[in-house]
């Protein structure tokens, strides 16, 4: 199993980035997928997730309206389009895969749990600075 993130970079406030997560070694179509982030000295935060079946999504309030999650099952790849980046967005961004579609739970409860995700990438760094 492998999840490989890419696309992290240094951008100015208000800028945009698109993160990618390329997956292999498991039935991609059957897994919900999520993005988490962790800033230095802070706990890991669930940012967004997308279900496996109907593609329904969840966004943390901190990114709602600015970030868009998507998946391409033909390419075994997930994306996170990040617009209007703010100084509070810098972190290491991780992609993760969940076999039991806990993204539906996140939609109902308003939060993601890292414990629901079995597979993780190594992370990609996002920095925001002028």
Helices and strands as residue ranges (DSSP letters): E 2-6, E 10-11, E 17-24, G 28-30, E 32-38, E 45-50, E 57-59, E 67-72, E 77-82, E 91-98, H 103-109, G 114-116, E 119-120, E 124-128
